[in-house]
Amino acid sequence: MHSLSLRFIAVAVLMIVCVLPCRAAEIGARAVDAAWVKAMNANNLDAVMKCYASDAVGWLPGMREARGEKAIRAAYQALLSANTVKDAALLDTKYKAMGNVAVGWGKYSFTLVPKAGGPPVVMTGRFNEVAERRAGKWLYIVDHASAEPTGTESAKP
């Protein structure tokens, strides 16, 4: 009976040691996305930037590559100085973790109200990202978003 208890404890410890790192990574990738959505909905540039590693690269819809903290900040500054975010959401998200690195993908939607006036603009598209755990914190190292394609033709194989 004693050896059965020890085996059970050993199996339980082994499961915890093997499963928790993967589970933590998945939660971490979701957490950085949740922080980004919260920051965007608050129109808080500094909070948005806390989601990115200093050496990250980003491609925002309709913008050139932004490499590094300064360029990413400038891209978001341009967006947020001209618009107020009324609603930002990530939809149909999926995540995959590999140790301290996680990838995520899905769709995005946000409603922007131009500060110069005019009707709200709804932007939709798809994204993929790579997040990395650095010093215990999850950060985007790659962020690629593109607008939803226009037109009704389906892609031909």
N, CA and C atoms as an extended XYZ file, in Angstrom:
471
Properties=species:S:1:pos:R:3:atomname:S:1:resname:S:1:resid:I:1 pbc="F F F"
N         0.825       -1.192        0.000 N   MET     1
C         0.000        0.000        0.000 CA  MET     1
C         0.873        1.262        0.000 C   MET     1
N         1.958        1.223        0.792 N   HIS     2
C         2.855        2.371        0.885 CA  HIS     2
C         3.503        2.660       -0.478 C   HIS     2
N         3.931        1.614       -1.212 N   SER     3
C         4.560        1.823       -2.518 CA  SER     3
C         3.549        2.353       -3.533 C   SER     3
N         2.269        1.991       -3.405 N   LEU     4
C         1.234        2.515       -4.289 CA  LEU     4
C         1.039        4.008       -4.057 C   LEU     4
N         1.086        4.446       -2.810 N   SER     5
C         0.964        5.874       -2.486 CA  SER     5
C         2.148        6.654       -3.031 C   SER     5
N         3.342        6.098       -2.888 N   LEU     6
C         4.530        6.760       -3.406 CA  LEU     6
C         4.479        6.861       -4.930 C   LEU     6
N         3.999        5.824       -5.581 N   ARG     7
C         3.868        5.871       -7.040 CA  ARG     7
C         2.866        6.948       -7.457 C   ARG     7
N         1.757        7.008       -6.755 N   PHE     8
C         0.734        8.015       -7.060 CA  PHE     8
C         1.314        9.426       -6.899 C   PHE     8
N         2.030        9.652       -5.829 N   ILE     9
C         2.646       10.965       -5.579 CA  ILE     9
C         3.674       11.265       -6.659 C   ILE     9
N         4.479       10.269       -7.042 N   ALA    10
C         5.486       10.485       -8.077 CA  ALA    10
C         4.838       10.841       -9.419 C   ALA    10
N         3.762       10.145       -9.766 N   VAL    11
C         3.062       10.441      -11.019 CA  VAL    11
C         2.450       11.841      -10.952 C   VAL    11
N         1.854       12.201       -9.824 N   ALA    12
C         1.250       13.531       -9.678 CA  ALA    12
C         2.298       14.626       -9.809 C   ALA    12
N         3.442       14.451       -9.175 N   VAL    13
C         4.517       15.442       -9.267 CA  VAL    13
C         5.024       15.532      -10.703 C   VAL    13
N         5.191       14.409      -11.358 N   LEU    14
C         5.656       14.396      -12.742 CA  LEU    14
C         4.666       15.131      -13.647 C   LEU    14
N         3.387       14.924      -13.450 N   MET    15
C         2.376       15.614      -14.261 CA  MET    15
C         2.438       17.118      -14.032 C   MET    15
N         2.602       17.518      -12.799 N   ILE    16
C         2.678       18.946      -12.483 CA  ILE    16
C         3.911       19.567      -13.129 C   ILE    16
N         5.044       18.895      -13.019 N   VAL    17
C         6.296       19.411      -13.578 CA  VAL    17
C         6.221       19.503      -15.098 C   VAL    17
N         5.567       18.562      -15.750 N   CYS    18
C         5.508       18.551      -17.215 CA  CYS    18
C         4.395       19.431      -17.774 C   CYS    18
N         3.270       19.501      -17.115 N   VAL    19
C         2.109       20.195      -17.658 CA  VAL    19
C         2.103       21.681      -17.304 C   VAL    19
N         2.484       22.050      -16.125 N   LEU    20
C         2.383       23.453      -15.711 CA  LEU    20
C         3.178       24.424      -16.580 C   LEU    20
N         4.408       24.123      -16.994 N   PRO    21
C         5.102       25.093      -17.855 CA  PRO    21
C         4.350       25.372      -19.151 C   PRO    21
N         3.784       24.356      -19.779 N   CYS    22
C         3.012       24.583      -21.015 CA  CYS    22
C         1.759       25.376      -20.719 C   CYS    22
N         1.084       25.040      -19.660 N   ARG    23
C        -0.137       25.744      -19.297 CA  ARG    23
C         0.188       27.199      -18.965 C   ARG    23
N         1.270       27.444      -18.251 N   ALA    24
C         1.659       28.815      -17.906 CA  ALA    24
C         1.962       29.620      -19.155 C   ALA    24
N         2.588       28.995      -20.133 N   ALA    25
C         2.906       29.705      -21.367 CA  ALA    25
C         1.637       30.111      -22.100 C   ALA    25
N         0.661       29.201      -22.161 N   GLU    26
C        -0.595       29.537      -22.822 CA  GLU    26
C        -1.305       30.669      -22.091 C   GLU    26
N        -1.306       30.600      -20.779 N   ILE    27
C        -1.922       31.667      -19.996 CA  ILE    27
C        -1.146       32.970      -20.215 C   ILE    27
N         0.183       32.879      -20.307 N   GLY    28
C         1.005       34.064      -20.512 CA  GLY    28
C         0.730       34.755      -21.827 C   GLY    28
N         0.580       33.990      -22.902 N   ALA    29
C         0.275       34.582      -24.198 CA  ALA    29
C        -1.099       35.252      -24.163 C   ALA    29
N        -2.048       34.621      -23.527 N   ARG    30
C        -3.370       35.233      -23.380 CA  ARG    30
C        -3.287       36.489      -22.514 C   ARG    30
N        -2.449       36.439      -21.512 N   ALA    31
C        -2.331       37.581      -20.597 CA  ALA    31
C        -1.777       38.812      -21.304 C   ALA    31
N        -0.779       38.634      -22.174 N   VAL    32
C        -0.237       39.794      -22.882 CA  VAL    32
C        -1.291       40.349      -23.843 C   VAL    32
N        -2.079       39.478      -24.467 N   ASP    33
C        -3.171       39.956      -25.315 CA  ASP    33
C        -4.210       40.721      -24.492 C   ASP    33
N        -4.549       40.195      -23.332 N   ALA    34
C        -5.529       40.871      -22.468 CA  ALA    34
C        -5.015       42.243      -22.033 C   ALA    34
N        -3.728       42.335      -21.724 N   ALA    35
C        -3.148       43.625      -21.332 CA  ALA    35
C        -3.179       44.608      -22.493 C   ALA    35
N        -2.921       44.125      -23.715 N   TRP    36
C        -2.952       44.991      -24.900 CA  TRP    36
C        -4.369       45.509      -25.153 C   TRP    36
N        -5.361       44.631      -25.076 N   VAL    37
C        -6.758       45.047      -25.286 CA  VAL    37
C        -7.161       46.085      -24.237 C   VAL    37
N        -6.806       45.841      -22.996 N   LYS    38
C        -7.135       46.791      -21.916 CA  LYS    38
C        -6.475       48.146      -22.181 C   LYS    38
N        -5.205       48.126      -22.582 N   ALA    39
C        -4.474       49.368      -22.856 CA  ALA    39
C        -5.076       50.126      -24.038 C   ALA    39
N        -5.429       49.402      -25.085 N   MET    40
C        -6.030       50.048      -26.258 CA  MET    40
C        -7.385       50.654      -25.905 C   MET    40
N        -8.196       49.926      -25.165 N   ASN    41
C        -9.509       50.451      -24.789 CA  ASN    41
C        -9.403       51.654      -23.863 C   ASN    41
N        -8.285       51.766      -23.165 N   ALA    42
C        -8.043       52.925      -22.299 CA  ALA    42
C        -7.328       54.050      -23.041 C   ALA    42
N        -6.968       53.813      -24.319 N   ASN    43
C        -6.215       54.800      -25.100 CA  ASN    43
C        -4.931       55.196      -24.385 C   ASN    43
N        -4.256       54.207      -23.801 N   ASN    44
C        -3.088       54.433      -22.950 CA  ASN    44
C        -1.824       53.942      -23.664 C   ASN    44
N        -1.130       54.861      -24.308 N   LEU    45
C         0.062       54.515      -25.075 CA  LEU    45
C         1.127       53.846      -24.208 C   LEU    45
N         1.360       54.356      -23.005 N   ASP    46
C         2.386       53.765      -22.140 CA  ASP    46
C         2.041       52.326      -21.775 C   ASP    46
N         0.766       52.056      -21.515 N   ALA    47
C         0.349       50.692      -21.190 CA  ALA    47
C         0.468       49.778      -22.404 C   ALA    47
N         0.169       50.291      -23.590 N   VAL    48
C         0.358       49.507      -24.819 CA  VAL    48
C         1.827       49.118      -24.941 C   VAL    48
N         2.710       50.075      -24.726 N   MET    49
C         4.139       49.815      -24.889 CA  MET    49
C         4.675       48.809      -23.877 C   MET    49
N         4.032       48.671      -22.734 N   LYS    50
C         4.466       47.683      -21.742 CA  LYS    50
C         4.233       46.253      -22.226 C   LYS    50
N         3.485       46.098      -23.310 N   CYS    51
C         3.233       44.780      -23.887 CA  CYS    51
C         4.350       44.336      -24.826 C   CYS    51
N         5.249       45.243      -25.181 N   TYR    52
C         6.269       44.967      -26.189 CA  TYR    52
C         7.668       44.909      -25.578 C   TYR    52
N         8.463       43.968      -26.079 N   ALA    53
C         9.885       43.932      -25.742 CA  ALA    53
C        10.560       45.111      -26.440 C   ALA    53
N        11.649       45.572      -25.881 N   SER    54
C        12.337       46.735      -26.457 CA  SER    54
C        12.867       46.451      -27.868 C   SER    54
N        13.102       45.185      -28.189 N   ASP    55
C        13.615       44.825      -29.511 CA  ASP    55
C        12.545       44.177      -30.394 C   ASP    55
N        11.295       44.380      -30.066 N   ALA    56
C        10.191       43.788      -30.827 CA  ALA    56
C        10.092       44.399      -32.219 C   ALA    56
N         9.391       43.691      -33.086 N   VAL    57
C         9.081       44.208      -34.416 CA  VAL    57
C         7.571       44.100      -34.591 C   VAL    57
N         6.994       45.136      -35.182 N   GLY    58
C         5.551       45.138      -35.388 CA  GLY    58
C         5.182       45.626      -36.770 C   GLY    58
N         4.110       45.070      -37.274 N   TRP    59
C         3.510       45.527      -38.526 CA  TRP    59
C         2.046       45.802      -38.210 C   TRP    59
N         1.690       47.064      -38.130 N   LEU    60
C         0.303       47.444      -37.879 CA  LEU    60
C        -0.382       47.658      -39.221 C   LEU    60
N        -1.689       47.474      -39.281 N   PRO    61
C        -2.395       47.599      -40.561 CA  PRO    61
C        -2.118       48.936      -41.243 C   PRO    61
N        -1.727       48.858      -42.509 N   GLY    62
C        -1.506       50.059      -43.304 CA  GLY    62
C        -0.262       50.844      -42.953 C   GLY    62
N         0.616       50.285      -42.122 N   MET    63
C         1.835       50.991      -41.713 CA  MET    63
C         3.064       50.173      -42.085 C   MET    63
N         4.182       50.863      -42.181 N   ARG    64
C         5.450       50.193      -42.452 CA  ARG    64
C         5.906       49.427      -41.216 C   ARG    64
N         6.888       48.571      -41.433 N   GLU    65
C         7.481       47.829      -40.332 CA  GLU    65
C         7.952       48.794      -39.248 C   GLU    65
N         7.681       48.444      -38.013 N   ALA    66
C         8.157       49.213      -36.861 CA  ALA    66
C         9.096       48.301      -36.073 C   ALA    66
N        10.374       48.596      -36.105 N   ARG    67
C        11.373       47.751      -35.451 CA  ARG    67
C        11.932       48.475      -34.236 C   ARG    67
N        11.707       47.885      -33.067 N   GLY    68
C        12.201       48.463      -31.828 CA  GLY    68
C        11.181       49.353      -31.147 C   GLY    68
N        11.460       49.614      -29.881 N   GLU    69
C        10.531       50.356      -29.026 CA  GLU    69
C        10.174       51.733      -29.587 C   GLU    69
N        11.158       52.479      -30.060 N   LYS    70
C        10.919       53.835      -30.555 CA  LYS    70
C         9.976       53.831      -31.764 C   LYS    70
N        10.205       52.922      -32.697 N   ALA    71
C         9.375       52.855      -33.903 CA  ALA    71
C         7.964       52.357      -33.598 C   ALA    71
N         7.851       51.384      -32.708 N   ILE    72
C         6.524       50.870      -32.339 CA  ILE    72
C         5.741       51.957      -31.614 C   ILE    72
N         6.406       52.674      -30.718 N   ARG    73
C         5.744       53.784      -30.009 CA  ARG    73
C         5.251       54.833      -31.017 C   ARG    73
N         6.064       55.160      -31.997 N   ALA    74
C         5.677       56.161      -32.998 CA  ALA    74
C         4.452       55.694      -33.796 C   ALA    74
N         4.401       54.412      -34.135 N   ALA    75
C         3.262       53.881      -34.885 CA  ALA    75
C         1.980       53.994      -34.068 C   ALA    75
N         2.032       53.594      -32.812 N   TYR    76
C         0.839       53.702      -31.961 CA  TYR    76
C         0.510       55.166      -31.657 C   TYR    76
N         1.531       55.995      -31.501 N   GLN    77
C         1.301       57.422      -31.252 CA  GLN    77
C         0.526       58.025      -32.422 C   GLN    77
N         0.897       57.668      -33.634 N   ALA    78
C         0.192       58.175      -34.814 CA  ALA    78
C        -1.269       57.734      -34.794 C   ALA    78
N        -1.506       56.495      -34.471 N   LEU    79
C        -2.868       55.971      -34.418 CA  LEU    79
C        -3.685       56.649      -33.322 C   LEU    79
N        -3.109       56.724      -32.116 N   LEU    80
C        -3.859       57.239      -30.966 CA  LEU    80
C        -3.959       58.763      -30.941 C   LEU    80
N        -3.040       59.465      -31.586 N   SER    81
C        -3.149       60.929      -31.609 CA  SER    81
C        -4.238       61.383      -32.579 C   SER    81
N        -4.527       60.562      -33.580 N   ALA    82
C        -5.553       60.920      -34.565 CA  ALA    82
C        -6.927       60.335      -34.237 C   ALA    82
N        -6.963       59.354      -33.341 N   ASN    83
C        -8.206       58.637      -33.066 CA  ASN    83
C        -8.371       58.345      -31.586 C   ASN    83
N        -9.623       58.140      -31.200 N   THR    84
C        -9.946       57.609      -29.884 CA  THR    84
C       -10.474       56.198      -30.094 C   THR    84
N        -9.882       55.245      -29.396 N   VAL    85
C       -10.341       53.864      -29.498 CA  VAL    85
C       -11.590       53.726      -28.636 C   VAL    85
N       -12.681       53.304      -29.263 N   LYS    86
C       -13.934       53.091      -28.533 CA  LYS    86
C       -14.117       51.640      -28.151 C   LYS    86
N       -13.581       50.747      -28.971 N   ASP    87
C       -13.710       49.330      -28.657 CA  ASP    87
C       -12.617       48.568      -29.383 C   ASP    87
N       -11.843       47.810      -28.645 N   ALA    88
C       -10.810       46.943      -29.230 CA  ALA    88
C       -11.060       45.533      -28.721 C   ALA    88
N       -11.006       44.576      -29.625 N   ALA    89
C       -11.237       43.187      -29.232 CA  ALA    89
C       -10.416       42.257      -30.108 C   ALA    89
N        -9.996       41.142      -29.523 N   LEU    90
C        -9.357       40.060      -30.254 CA  LEU    90
C       -10.342       38.899      -30.256 C   LEU    90
N       -10.569       38.325      -31.434 N   LEU    91
C       -11.607       37.318      -31.609 CA  LEU    91
C       -11.029       36.035      -32.191 C   LEU    91
N       -11.698       34.927      -31.918 N   ASP    92
C       -11.287       33.631      -32.482 CA  ASP    92
C        -9.808       33.360      -32.243 C   ASP    92
N        -9.321       33.667      -31.059 N   THR    93
C        -7.896       33.522      -30.764 CA  THR    93
C        -7.520       32.065      -30.520 C   THR    93
N        -6.315       31.760      -30.900 N   LYS    94
C        -5.711       30.440      -30.672 CA  LYS    94
C        -4.294       30.689      -30.178 C   LYS    94
N        -3.799       29.771      -29.343 N   TYR    95
C        -2.462       29.912      -28.777 CA  TYR    95
C        -1.742       28.583      -28.779 C   TYR    95
N        -0.440       28.655      -28.936 N   LYS    96
C         0.425       27.480      -28.860 CA  LYS    96
C         1.685       27.888      -28.114 C   LYS    96
N         2.067       27.089      -27.145 N   ALA    97
C         3.223       27.419      -26.311 CA  ALA    97
C         4.348       26.418      -26.521 C   ALA    97
N         5.589       26.933      -26.440 N   MET    98
C         6.783       26.119      -26.517 CA  MET    98
C         7.779       26.666      -25.513 C   MET    98
N         7.662       26.277      -24.269 N   GLY    99
C         8.549       26.778      -23.223 CA  GLY    99
C         8.301       28.245      -22.934 C   GLY    99
N         9.329       29.071      -23.111 N   ASN   100
C         9.216       30.505      -22.833 CA  ASN   100
C         8.761       31.322      -24.038 C   ASN   100
N         8.319       30.650      -25.075 N   VAL   101
C         7.834       31.327      -26.277 CA  VAL   101
C         6.425       30.820      -26.568 C   VAL   101
N         5.567       31.737      -26.967 N   ALA   102
C         4.207       31.363      -27.332 CA  ALA   102
C         3.802       32.124      -28.586 C   ALA   102
N         2.994       31.492      -29.396 N   VAL   103
C         2.443       32.151      -30.573 CA  VAL   103
C         0.938       32.267      -30.391 C   VAL   103
N         0.398       33.300      -30.991 N   GLY   104
C        -1.041       33.491      -30.961 CA  GLY   104
C        -1.510       33.991      -32.308 C   GLY   104
N        -2.759       33.720      -32.633 N   TRP   105
C        -3.320       34.215      -33.874 CA  TRP   105
C        -4.827       34.302      -33.725 C   TRP   105
N        -5.420       35.070      -34.592 N   GLY   106
C        -6.855       35.231      -34.566 CA  GLY   106
C        -7.265       36.432      -35.394 C   GLY   106
N        -8.363       37.021      -34.993 N   LYS   107
C        -8.888       38.194      -35.685 CA  LYS   107
C        -8.983       39.343      -34.696 C   LYS   107
N        -8.979       40.549      -35.217 N   TYR   108
C        -9.140       41.721      -34.363 CA  TYR   108
C       -10.262       42.589      -34.914 C   TYR   108
N       -10.779       43.407      -34.033 N   SER   109
C       -11.769       44.406      -34.424 CA  SER   109
C       -11.599       45.583      -33.491 C   SER   109
N       -11.505       46.778      -34.048 N   PHE   110
C       -11.597       47.944      -33.197 CA  PHE   110
C       -12.304       49.077      -33.891 C   PHE   110
N       -12.963       49.842      -33.041 N   THR   111
C       -13.717       50.996      -33.507 CA  THR   111
C       -12.946       52.237      -33.110 C   THR   111
N       -12.634       53.058      -34.100 N   LEU   112
C       -11.884       54.294      -33.890 CA  LEU   112
C       -12.791       55.477      -34.203 C   LEU   112
N       -12.730       56.485      -33.346 N   VAL   113
C       -13.451       57.726      -33.603 CA  VAL   113
C       -12.398       58.786      -33.923 C   VAL   113
N       -12.418       59.318      -35.150 N   PRO   114
C       -11.424       60.336      -35.519 CA  PRO   114
C       -11.547       61.580      -34.638 C   PRO   114
N       -10.440       62.038      -34.120 N   LYS   115
C       -10.449       63.232      -33.260 CA  LYS   115
C       -10.765       64.485      -34.061 C   LYS   115
N       -10.553       64.465      -35.364 N   ALA   116
C       -10.860       65.609      -36.228 CA  ALA   116
C       -12.350       65.668      -36.569 C   ALA   116
N       -13.078       64.653      -36.125 N   GLY   117
C       -14.500       64.590      -36.426 CA  GLY   117
C       -14.782       63.566      -37.507 C   GLY   117
N       -16.041       63.251      -37.642 N   GLY   118
C       -16.434       62.267      -38.635 CA  GLY   118
C       -16.963       61.018      -37.969 C   GLY   118
N       -17.510       60.131      -38.784 N   PRO   119
C       -18.103       58.906      -38.238 CA  PRO   119
C       -17.034       57.939      -37.729 C   PRO   119
N       -17.417       57.069      -36.808 N   PRO   120
C       -16.483       56.042      -36.339 CA  PRO   120
C       -16.034       55.133      -37.481 C   PRO   120
N       -14.824       54.628      -37.358 N   VAL   121
C       -14.251       53.713      -38.344 CA  VAL   121
C       -14.054       52.371      -37.655 C   VAL   121
N       -14.600       51.329      -38.252 N   VAL   122
C       -14.412       49.977      -37.715 CA  VAL   122
C       -13.336       49.295      -38.539 C   VAL   122
N       -12.288       48.852      -37.864 N   MET   123
C       -11.196       48.130      -38.516 CA  MET   123
C       -11.277       46.667      -38.110 C   MET   123
N       -11.209       45.784      -39.083 N   THR   124
C       -11.187       44.353      -38.799 CA  THR   124
C       -10.042       43.732      -39.570 C   THR   124
N        -9.540       42.647      -39.057 N   GLY   125
C        -8.444       41.974      -39.728 CA  GLY   125
C        -8.018       40.738      -38.976 C   GLY   125
N        -6.828       40.303      -39.304 N   ARG   126
C        -6.276       39.113      -38.660 CA  ARG   126
C        -4.892       39.448      -38.140 C   ARG   126
N        -4.447       38.653      -37.184 N   PHE   127
C        -3.142       38.917      -36.572 CA  PHE   127
C        -2.449       37.604      -36.254 C   PHE   127
N        -1.146       37.695      -36.149 N   ASN   128
C        -0.349       36.634      -35.541 CA  ASN   128
C         0.759       37.306      -34.760 C   ASN   128
N         1.174       36.635      -33.735 N   GLU   129
C         2.139       37.236      -32.804 CA  GLU   129
C         3.029       36.166      -32.206 C   GLU   129
N         4.170       36.613      -31.738 N   VAL   130
C         5.065       35.766      -30.957 CA  VAL   130
C         5.339       36.526      -29.669 C   VAL   130
N         5.111       35.858      -28.560 N   ALA   131
C         5.397       36.445      -27.251 CA  ALA   131
C         6.489       35.614      -26.582 C   ALA   131
N         7.281       36.284      -25.777 N   GLU   132
C         8.365       35.599      -25.078 CA  GLU   132
C         8.344       36.021      -23.615 C   GLU   132
N         8.597       35.051      -22.747 N   ARG   133
C         8.682       35.357      -21.318 CA  ARG   133
C        10.108       35.791      -21.023 C   ARG   133
N        10.230       37.053      -20.590 N   ARG   134
C        11.532       37.624      -20.244 CA  ARG   134
C        11.455       38.151      -18.824 C   ARG   134
N        12.351       37.680      -18.008 N   ALA   135
C        12.397       38.086      -16.596 CA  ALA   135
C        11.024       37.918      -15.943 C   ALA   135
N        10.335       36.821      -16.299 N   GLY   136
C         9.052       36.506      -15.690 CA  GLY   136
C         7.856       37.233      -16.277 C   GLY   136
N         8.066       38.063      -17.297 N   LYS   137
C         6.970       38.827      -17.886 CA  LYS   137
C         6.833       38.478      -19.362 C   LYS   137
N         5.599       38.291      -19.802 N   TRP   138
C         5.334       38.006      -21.203 CA  TRP   138
C         5.285       39.288      -21.997 C   TRP   138
N         5.983       39.305      -23.143 N   LEU   139
C         6.054       40.486      -24.010 CA  LEU   139
C         5.962       40.057      -25.468 C   LEU   139
N         5.360       40.905      -26.274 N   TYR   140
C         5.383       40.659      -27.716 CA  TYR   140
C         6.803       40.871      -28.215 C   TYR   140
N         7.281       39.939      -29.057 N   ILE   141
C         8.539       40.159      -29.762 CA  ILE   141
C         8.267       40.303      -31.259 C   ILE   141
N         7.144       39.770      -31.718 N   VAL   142
C         6.673       39.948      -33.088 CA  VAL   142
C         5.171       40.171      -33.028 C   VAL   142
N         4.706       41.193      -33.707 N   ASP   143
C         3.273       41.502      -33.762 CA  ASP   143
C         2.942       41.891      -35.195 C   ASP   143
N         2.162       41.056      -35.862 N   HIS   144
C         1.812       41.311      -37.256 CA  HIS   144
C         0.295       41.311      -37.392 C   HIS   144
N        -0.254       42.434      -37.790 N   ALA   145
C        -1.688       42.551      -38.013 CA  ALA   145
C        -1.916       43.074      -39.418 C   ALA   145
N        -2.920       42.560      -40.069 N   SER   146
C        -3.253       43.038      -41.411 CA  SER   146
C        -4.761       43.191      -41.515 C   SER   146
N        -5.161       44.164      -42.308 N   ALA   147
C        -6.582       44.432      -42.494 CA  ALA   147
C        -7.251       43.280      -43.225 C   ALA   147
N        -8.519       43.106      -42.935 N   GLU   148
C        -9.305       42.089      -43.634 CA  GLU   148
C        -9.342       42.441      -45.116 C   GLU   148
N        -9.054       41.491      -45.985 N   PRO   149
C        -9.054       41.794      -47.415 CA  PRO   149
C       -10.432       42.240      -47.898 C   PRO   149
N       -10.446       43.099      -48.884 N   THR   150
C       -11.702       43.527      -49.487 CA  THR   150
C       -11.966       42.665      -50.702 C   THR   150
N       -13.176       42.698      -51.192 N   GLY   151
C       -13.535       41.929      -52.374 CA  GLY   151
C       -14.233       40.653      -52.004 C   GLY   151
N       -14.839       40.069      -52.997 N   THR   152
C       -15.602       38.847      -52.746 CA  THR   152
C       -15.008       37.619      -53.392 C   THR   152
N       -13.952       37.791      -54.177 N   GLU   153
C       -13.340       36.631      -54.820 CA  GLU   153
C       -12.595       35.804      -53.801 C   GLU   153
N       -12.782       34.514      -53.863 N   SER   154
C       -12.021       33.638      -52.981 CA  SER   154
C       -10.670       33.353      -53.630 C   SER   154
N        -9.735       33.014      -52.791 N   ALA   155
C        -8.395       32.719      -53.292 CA  ALA   155
C        -8.436       31.465      -54.158 C   ALA   155
N        -7.688       31.487      -55.223 N   LYS   156
C        -7.634       30.323      -56.109 CA  LYS   156
C        -6.384       29.514      -55.773 C   LYS   156
N        -6.541       28.197      -55.700 N   PRO   157
C        -5.388       27.340      -55.337 CA  PRO   157
C        -4.300       27.359      -56.372 C   PRO   157
